[in-house]
């Protein structure tokens, strides 16, 4: 849900709604699981009513790599760990 927060770096659509921001902050600190679920549902409803784009497609990331590549840990996102300064190659597996 962070993609819909006004100050989130993942908010590429620049969606802004103070009510969504407030609901997100409230659910973060709510200790009662049922109350938290209700806050999240309310936030989702508000987003669906107000946003102009909802992503409906998610893909599976498949990355094939040689055993000669070291220190390149797979991540669930294409956007993470793409700085390769710690990745190295060797002749042996």
Helices and strands as residue ranges (DSSP letters): G 2-4, H 18-29, H 33-50, E 69-70, E 88-89
